[in-house]
Amino acid sequence: MPSAATSSSRKGKKPSKPELDDQAKEILTEADAMKLGGAIKVVEGIKKCSLLVLLALGVGSKAGVVLSEVTDPTALGLARLEYAKELQGADERLEKLAGSGAEMKKESLGVILRWLVNIAILATQARSGGSSTSSSSTPGTSYVTVQSEEDRGFSLNTYSAEDIKDAKGSLIKISNLRLKSHLLASMAVFKRVAYWIKMDGSVPSPDRVKLSSFRVADTDSYFMLLRRLLYTIAVVSAAMTVQTGTRDDGAGLKKRWGVLWCNPDVVIDLIDEIDEVRDTITDAQMGVIANLIYLSL
Protein backbone atom coordinates (compact mmCIF):
# COMPACT_ATOMS: atom_id res chain seq x y z
CA MET A 1 0.00 0.00 0.00
CA PRO A 2 1.18 3.60 -0.52
CA SER A 3 3.23 5.09 2.25
CA ALA A 4 2.36 8.37 3.96
CA ALA A 5 5.35 9.96 2.26
CA THR A 6 4.01 8.87 -1.09
CA SER A 7 0.52 10.26 -0.49
CA SER A 8 1.75 13.64 0.68
CA SER A 9 4.25 14.02 -2.15
CA ARG A 10 1.74 13.26 -4.91
CA LYS A 11 0.69 16.91 -4.87
CA GLY A 12 3.91 17.90 -6.67
CA LYS A 13 3.41 18.28 -10.40
CA LYS A 14 7.05 18.65 -11.44
CA PRO A 15 8.97 16.47 -8.99
CA SER A 16 12.74 16.28 -9.02
CA LYS A 17 14.44 13.06 -10.06
CA PRO A 18 15.54 10.59 -7.40
CA GLU A 19 19.13 9.65 -6.79
CA LEU A 20 19.98 6.78 -9.14
CA ASP A 21 22.41 3.97 -8.52
CA ASP A 22 24.51 2.77 -11.49
CA GLN A 23 22.17 -0.07 -12.48
CA ALA A 24 19.02 2.05 -12.33
CA LYS A 25 20.68 4.82 -14.32
CA GLU A 26 21.80 2.37 -17.00
CA ILE A 27 18.35 0.76 -17.25
CA LEU A 28 16.42 4.04 -17.43
CA THR A 29 18.85 5.39 -20.02
CA GLU A 30 18.67 2.24 -22.14
CA ALA A 31 14.87 2.25 -21.89
CA ASP A 32 14.84 5.93 -22.93
CA ALA A 33 12.77 6.49 -19.79
CA MET A 34 14.75 8.95 -17.68
CA LYS A 35 11.74 11.28 -17.72
CA LEU A 36 9.87 8.80 -15.49
CA GLY A 37 12.35 9.28 -12.65
CA GLY A 38 10.50 12.05 -10.83
CA ALA A 39 7.11 10.35 -11.08
CA ILE A 40 8.53 7.02 -9.88
CA LYS A 41 10.06 8.86 -6.94
CA VAL A 42 6.64 10.26 -6.00
CA VAL A 43 4.51 7.17 -6.60
CA GLU A 44 6.93 4.73 -5.00
CA GLY A 45 7.83 7.09 -2.15
CA ILE A 46 11.57 6.65 -2.59
CA LYS A 47 14.61 8.91 -2.42
CA LYS A 48 17.00 6.59 -4.29
CA CYS A 49 16.14 4.42 -7.27
CA SER A 50 17.83 1.05 -7.59
CA LEU A 51 17.41 -2.18 -9.52
CA LEU A 52 15.23 -3.53 -6.72
CA VAL A 53 12.92 -0.51 -6.96
CA LEU A 54 12.54 -1.01 -10.71
CA LEU A 55 11.82 -4.71 -10.25
CA ALA A 56 9.10 -3.87 -7.70
CA LEU A 57 7.39 -1.01 -9.55
CA GLY A 58 3.79 -0.71 -8.39
CA VAL A 59 4.30 -1.51 -4.73
CA GLY A 60 3.84 2.18 -3.87
CA SER A 61 0.87 2.71 -6.18
CA LYS A 62 -2.72 3.19 -5.02
CA ALA A 63 -3.51 -0.45 -5.85
CA GLY A 64 -0.24 -1.71 -4.39
CA VAL A 65 0.12 -4.18 -7.30
CA VAL A 66 3.71 -5.12 -8.14
CA LEU A 67 3.74 -5.19 -11.94
CA SER A 68 6.42 -7.87 -12.19
CA GLU A 69 4.25 -10.28 -10.17
CA VAL A 70 1.24 -10.08 -12.52
CA THR A 71 1.33 -13.09 -14.85
CA ASP A 72 -1.96 -12.81 -16.75
CA PRO A 73 -1.31 -10.73 -19.94
CA THR A 74 -4.66 -8.93 -19.83
CA ALA A 75 -4.38 -8.15 -16.12
CA LEU A 76 -0.80 -6.98 -16.63
CA GLY A 77 -1.83 -4.65 -19.43
CA LEU A 78 -4.55 -3.11 -17.28
CA ALA A 79 -2.24 -2.84 -14.26
CA ARG A 80 0.38 -1.08 -16.37
CA LEU A 81 -2.24 1.31 -17.73
CA GLU A 82 -3.40 2.28 -14.21
CA TYR A 83 0.21 2.69 -13.10
CA ALA A 84 0.98 4.85 -16.15
CA LYS A 85 -2.01 7.09 -15.33
CA GLU A 86 -0.76 7.40 -11.76
CA LEU A 87 2.67 8.41 -13.03
CA GLN A 88 1.03 11.08 -15.19
CA GLY A 89 -0.85 12.32 -12.14
CA ALA A 90 2.40 12.61 -10.23
CA ASP A 91 4.23 14.58 -12.93
CA GLU A 92 2.26 16.83 -15.30
CA ARG A 93 5.15 16.82 -17.77
CA LEU A 94 4.30 13.21 -18.60
CA GLU A 95 0.98 14.36 -20.04
CA LYS A 96 2.78 16.19 -22.86
CA LEU A 97 5.28 13.60 -24.10
CA ALA A 98 3.47 13.44 -27.45
CA GLY A 99 2.46 17.11 -27.54
CA SER A 100 -0.32 19.13 -25.89
CA GLY A 101 -4.07 18.60 -25.75
CA ALA A 102 -6.42 15.85 -24.57
CA GLU A 103 -5.59 13.48 -27.44
CA MET A 104 -1.87 13.98 -26.91
CA LYS A 105 -2.31 13.11 -23.24
CA LYS A 106 -3.72 9.75 -24.36
CA GLU A 107 -0.87 9.21 -26.81
CA SER A 108 1.59 10.12 -24.07
CA LEU A 109 0.19 7.23 -22.05
CA GLY A 110 1.32 4.93 -24.85
CA VAL A 111 4.84 6.33 -24.57
CA ILE A 112 4.85 5.67 -20.80
CA LEU A 113 3.53 2.13 -21.31
CA ARG A 114 6.31 1.38 -23.73
CA TRP A 115 8.87 2.72 -21.28
CA LEU A 116 7.45 0.56 -18.49
CA VAL A 117 7.79 -2.58 -20.60
CA ASN A 118 11.35 -1.67 -21.56
CA ILE A 119 12.20 -1.06 -17.89
CA ALA A 120 10.65 -4.38 -16.85
CA ILE A 121 12.55 -6.36 -19.45
CA LEU A 122 15.87 -4.62 -18.86
CA ALA A 123 15.54 -4.90 -15.07
CA THR A 124 14.75 -8.61 -15.35
CA GLN A 125 17.68 -9.04 -17.69
CA ALA A 126 19.98 -7.22 -15.26
CA ARG A 127 18.83 -9.45 -12.40
CA SER A 128 19.11 -12.76 -14.25
CA GLY A 129 21.65 -12.08 -16.96
CA GLY A 130 19.03 -13.08 -19.56
CA SER A 131 18.58 -11.57 -23.00
CA SER A 132 14.88 -11.00 -23.45
CA THR A 133 13.91 -7.67 -24.95
CA SER A 134 10.67 -5.80 -25.34
CA SER A 135 9.34 -4.20 -28.47
CA SER A 136 6.16 -2.63 -27.17
CA SER A 137 3.27 -2.34 -24.76
CA THR A 138 -0.42 -1.46 -24.75
CA PRO A 139 -3.29 -1.35 -22.26
CA GLY A 140 -4.40 -4.87 -23.16
CA THR A 141 -1.40 -6.50 -24.70
CA SER A 142 2.29 -6.82 -23.98
CA TYR A 143 4.50 -7.46 -26.99
CA VAL A 144 7.57 -9.20 -25.63
CA THR A 145 10.12 -10.77 -27.93
CA VAL A 146 12.70 -13.22 -26.66
CA GLN A 147 15.78 -12.78 -28.78
CA SER A 148 17.06 -15.85 -30.58
CA GLU A 149 20.75 -16.58 -30.86
CA GLU A 150 20.57 -15.30 -34.44
CA ASP A 151 18.92 -12.03 -33.34
CA ARG A 152 21.67 -11.48 -30.79
CA GLY A 153 24.30 -12.24 -33.40
CA PHE A 154 22.87 -9.59 -35.71
CA SER A 155 22.50 -6.84 -33.11
CA LEU A 156 24.93 -3.95 -32.67
CA ASN A 157 25.16 -4.06 -28.89
CA THR A 158 27.38 -0.97 -28.70
CA TYR A 159 24.59 1.16 -30.18
CA SER A 160 23.15 3.16 -27.29
CA ALA A 161 20.51 5.65 -26.22
CA GLU A 162 23.21 8.33 -26.41
CA ASP A 163 23.76 7.46 -30.10
CA ILE A 164 20.03 7.92 -30.71
CA LYS A 165 20.05 11.27 -28.92
CA ASP A 166 23.00 12.50 -31.01
CA ALA A 167 21.39 11.26 -34.23
CA LYS A 168 18.10 12.99 -33.45
CA GLY A 169 20.09 16.20 -32.99
CA SER A 170 21.67 15.70 -36.41
CA LEU A 171 18.25 15.21 -38.04
CA ILE A 172 17.10 18.54 -36.60
CA LYS A 173 20.12 20.26 -38.15
CA ILE A 174 19.84 18.47 -41.50
CA SER A 175 16.08 18.60 -42.15
CA ASN A 176 14.48 20.17 -39.07
CA LEU A 177 13.03 16.72 -38.37
CA ARG A 178 12.05 16.49 -34.70
CA LEU A 179 11.14 12.98 -33.60
CA LYS A 180 9.27 12.03 -30.44
CA SER A 181 10.10 8.72 -28.74
CA HIS A 182 6.71 7.16 -29.58
CA LEU A 183 7.55 7.46 -33.29
CA LEU A 184 10.65 5.27 -32.95
CA ALA A 185 11.36 1.58 -32.41
CA SER A 186 12.37 -0.04 -29.13
CA MET A 187 16.04 -0.09 -28.14
CA ALA A 188 16.30 -3.78 -29.01
CA VAL A 189 15.01 -3.17 -32.54
CA PHE A 190 17.29 -0.14 -32.89
CA LYS A 191 20.29 -2.37 -32.17
CA ARG A 192 19.20 -4.85 -34.86
CA VAL A 193 18.59 -2.15 -37.47
CA ALA A 194 21.91 -0.51 -36.53
CA TYR A 195 23.78 -3.76 -37.14
CA TRP A 196 22.67 -3.97 -40.77
CA ILE A 197 23.12 -0.27 -41.55
CA LYS A 198 26.40 0.25 -39.72
CA MET A 199 28.04 -3.13 -40.34
CA ASP A 200 26.53 -4.23 -43.65
CA GLY A 201 25.64 -0.89 -45.22
CA SER A 202 22.10 -2.00 -45.99
CA VAL A 203 18.56 -1.81 -44.69
CA PRO A 204 17.75 -5.09 -42.92
CA SER A 205 15.69 -7.61 -44.84
CA PRO A 206 12.07 -7.97 -43.64
CA ASP A 207 12.98 -11.59 -42.96
CA ARG A 208 15.65 -10.45 -40.50
CA VAL A 209 13.72 -7.63 -38.80
CA LYS A 210 10.00 -8.08 -39.36
CA LEU A 211 7.73 -5.09 -39.85
CA SER A 212 5.74 -6.26 -36.82
CA SER A 213 8.87 -5.68 -34.69
CA PHE A 214 8.05 -1.97 -34.91
CA ARG A 215 4.69 -2.41 -33.18
CA VAL A 216 4.26 -0.51 -29.91
CA ALA A 217 0.49 -0.64 -29.38
CA ASP A 218 -2.06 -3.23 -30.47
CA THR A 219 -3.92 -0.38 -32.18
CA ASP A 220 -0.92 0.54 -34.35
CA SER A 221 -1.88 0.71 -38.02
CA TYR A 222 0.38 -0.45 -40.83
CA PHE A 223 0.98 3.22 -41.61
CA MET A 224 2.36 3.70 -38.09
CA LEU A 225 4.60 0.62 -38.45
CA LEU A 226 5.97 1.91 -41.75
CA ARG A 227 6.49 5.39 -40.35
CA ARG A 228 8.30 3.97 -37.31
CA LEU A 229 10.50 1.83 -39.60
CA LEU A 230 11.45 4.77 -41.83
CA TYR A 231 12.15 7.11 -38.92
CA THR A 232 14.27 4.46 -37.20
CA ILE A 233 16.32 4.01 -40.36
CA ALA A 234 16.70 7.80 -40.63
CA VAL A 235 17.96 8.01 -37.04
CA VAL A 236 20.47 5.16 -37.32
CA SER A 237 21.88 6.51 -40.59
CA ALA A 238 21.76 10.21 -39.65
CA ALA A 239 24.57 12.18 -41.38
CA MET A 240 26.04 8.99 -42.93
CA THR A 241 27.38 9.71 -46.43
CA VAL A 242 27.90 7.37 -49.37
CA GLN A 243 31.05 6.80 -51.38
CA THR A 244 31.75 9.00 -54.38
CA GLY A 245 30.25 7.54 -57.51
CA THR A 246 27.33 5.80 -55.82
CA ARG A 247 24.30 6.34 -58.06
CA ASP A 248 21.03 7.35 -56.45
CA ASP A 249 19.74 9.83 -59.04
CA GLY A 250 20.41 12.71 -56.68
CA ALA A 251 17.96 11.59 -54.00
CA GLY A 252 20.65 11.58 -51.32
CA LEU A 253 22.16 14.94 -52.19
CA LYS A 254 21.70 17.49 -49.42
CA LYS A 255 23.31 20.89 -49.70
CA ARG A 256 26.13 21.39 -47.19
CA TRP A 257 25.86 17.75 -46.12
CA GLY A 258 26.94 15.93 -49.28
CA VAL A 259 25.35 12.74 -50.57
CA LEU A 260 23.61 11.15 -47.59
CA TRP A 261 23.06 7.42 -47.15
CA CYS A 262 19.49 8.30 -46.19
CA ASN A 263 18.22 11.78 -46.97
CA PRO A 264 15.68 12.74 -44.25
CA ASP A 265 13.89 14.97 -46.76
CA VAL A 266 13.05 11.90 -48.86
CA VAL A 267 11.75 10.08 -45.78
CA ILE A 268 9.55 13.03 -44.85
CA ASP A 269 8.18 13.35 -48.41
CA LEU A 270 7.47 9.62 -48.68
CA ILE A 271 5.58 9.56 -45.37
CA ASP A 272 3.60 12.68 -46.36
CA GLU A 273 2.64 11.16 -49.72
CA ILE A 274 1.40 7.94 -48.10
CA ASP A 275 -0.42 9.93 -45.42
CA GLU A 276 -2.41 11.71 -48.13
CA VAL A 277 -4.00 8.48 -49.35
CA ARG A 278 -4.22 6.37 -46.20
CA ASP A 279 -7.78 7.51 -45.40
CA THR A 280 -8.96 6.21 -48.78
CA ILE A 281 -7.68 2.64 -48.37
CA THR A 282 -8.11 -0.11 -45.79
CA ASP A 283 -5.46 -1.01 -43.26
CA ALA A 284 -5.02 -4.36 -45.03
CA GLN A 285 -4.25 -2.53 -48.28
CA MET A 286 -1.86 -0.27 -46.39
CA GLY A 287 -0.19 -3.43 -45.07
CA VAL A 288 0.53 -4.59 -48.62
CA ILE A 289 1.99 -1.17 -49.49
CA ALA A 290 4.06 -1.01 -46.29
CA ASN A 291 5.55 -4.47 -46.83
CA LEU A 292 6.34 -3.73 -50.48
CA ILE A 293 8.10 -0.48 -49.55
CA TYR A 294 10.07 -2.26 -46.83
CA LEU A 295 11.08 -5.00 -49.25
CA SER A 296 12.23 -2.47 -51.83
CA LEU A 297 14.42 -0.39 -49.50
C-alpha positions, 0 to 999 in steps of 0.5 A: 500500500502507498506510504504516507510519504508517497501520499503527501508528495503526490501533490507535486506536479514537477517532482525532481528526479531521485538519486539513481544507482549505477544499475538504475541509471543504466536501465532508465537510459537504455529504456529511454525512460529517464523522464519517469524518474520524478514520477517514480520517486513520488509514486513509490515514495523513494529517495534513491532508485535502484534495480530492486525498486525497478523490479518492484514497480507498483508496490507504492501505487494506489492499488499496491500491485507489483507489476512484475508479479502479474502473470496474466497478460490482460491483467498486466496490461490493465495494471500497467495502464493504471500505473501509467495514469498514476505516473502522469498524475504525479508529474504533469510533464508526462501528459505532454510527451506526445504534444499538448491537448487531450488526445496527446495526453492519451498518446503520451500514455502509450509512450509511458507504457512502452517505457514501463515494458522496456524497464521491466525487461531490462531490469529482469535481464539485469537481475538474471543475466538473460537476453529477453527484450521488449518491443512494445506495450499497450493497455491490453497486450504486452508485446515481448520478444525473446531474442534468438541466438541469431537475433543477438548475433545480428544486433549492434550491442554498442549502439546506445541511447546516447547514439540515438540522442545525437542522431536525433540532434543531427536530423534537426540540423539536416532537415528540421526533423524532430522525432518524439520517442513514440515514433521510434522503435524499441532499443532492441530493434534499434540495435538490430537495425543498426547492425545492418546499416552500420556493419553491412551498409544496408537496410535489414531484410524484412525476414531479418527484422519483421515489420511487426517488430516496430509495433508498440500498441495493439492499435498501431496501423500499418501506416504507423509501423511503416512510419516507425520503420522509416524514422528508425532508419533515418535516425540510425543513418543520420549524417552517414554519407555514401562513397563518391560515384554511388548512383542514387539519381540525386535523391541523397544529395543534401546541400552542405551535407553531401550525398547522404546514405538516407536523406531525411527529406526523402523520408519526410516526403514519402511519409507525407505522400502515403499519409495523403491516401491512407484515409482512402484505403483499408489497413489491409491494403496499407499493409501490402503497401508497407511491406512492399516499400520495406522489401524495396528499400 
